Amino acid sequence: MRVREGVTDVPLDWSDPDRGTLQLFFRDIVDPARAREDLPCLVYLQGGPGGKGPRPLDRGGWLGVALETHRVVLVDQRGTGRSTRIDGRRMGAFGTAREAADFLACFRADAIVADHEHLRTSVYGGGRWSTLGQSFGGFLTLAYLSRAPQGLSACYVTGGLPGLDPSAAEVYRRTYPRVEAKNATFYQRYPHQVAQVARIADHLAEHDVRLPDGDRLTVRRMQSLGLDLGMKPGHERLHWLLDEAFTGAELSTTFLHQVLARTSFGDNPLFAAMQESVYGHGPGATGWAAQAERAAHPQFAEDARPLLFTGEMIYPWMFEEIAELRPFRGAVELLAAREEWPPLYDLDRLAGNEVPVAAAVYFDDMYVDSGLQLDTASRVGNVRTWVTNEYEHDGVGDARVLTRLRDMVRESGGGLADA
């Protein structure tokens, strides 16, 4: 792989450029044998929210498929990676929670799309490019099609067609039963973990157990390890973590260090801070929807047995108990109560969409409901779906997925060319 890196400045607030700028980092990758060719670009829209661009270790998976025909562009979305990074230290510098909330509101899909359009026109010559949107990258795809379809040749989406009537309450109403089903699969595969998890939870309830950074490990924080259950090796990763939980009667340092790494959000605090804001659309507050819906599912209680792990749910207590998230607390409280949001999607423009879209819908996806995805596909023009339960949410890592989506676009006439 031949790699080129660069940075460009973008406004913090695209509607008010006088509010200052952020630095946007990007890299592009090309097959060395084709480095001098004028190849079309494919930009990867990273999952998240709050996810930085991939750091490739080799040219396997989807990347190898893309490099056969394209120059691949990887962007660290605003606030992440080597772009101007937003973390607890940056949030702690604001004078008021209102200032911090207004700042975070500039990190949603509309701004990310504007960043990519600036990059396309100012760095990559202004020609159409294709997108590959993984998870939240699918949300970005529809925001892109709503705002700047003239920049797009074709769109590939893996596990990420969002509902077109964004409602955090409806999303989590559908999410809890799917997470419960993933728990059932986990305990069916590893039945001895029922007792092991109960033993850990009882120990945490009875003792003041501290993680290496000084935070207390509570039962509910341990439950959040279930975030990984929607990925293909997630059941195995959780199993091996729990396997080494105890040294004698005490929780092992190995276990505590790994729990800290998996639950601190140290690498991606924006994922927690912006999670429910991705559903903010028009009037109505998101209102800590995951927390509100949890009350309707007592089987997820901390004293329930078998103890159930939670999934992609962000709760208000996280901004009290997790050190990296505490500086975000005042801002996210205000965002959760915000009653008016700019619209994310242009329904009329999407209905008349002409850019070819091929989407892999994972039928058993724990994170993005397949029913909502298929409803969206029926309401957006020129969308073809491939519905499968062969993969979990991270199916994009298998080269066959992008190959299949690419072939779907080719069979339907190929991507759009520049006028």
Disulfide bonds with the S-S distance in Angstrom:
none
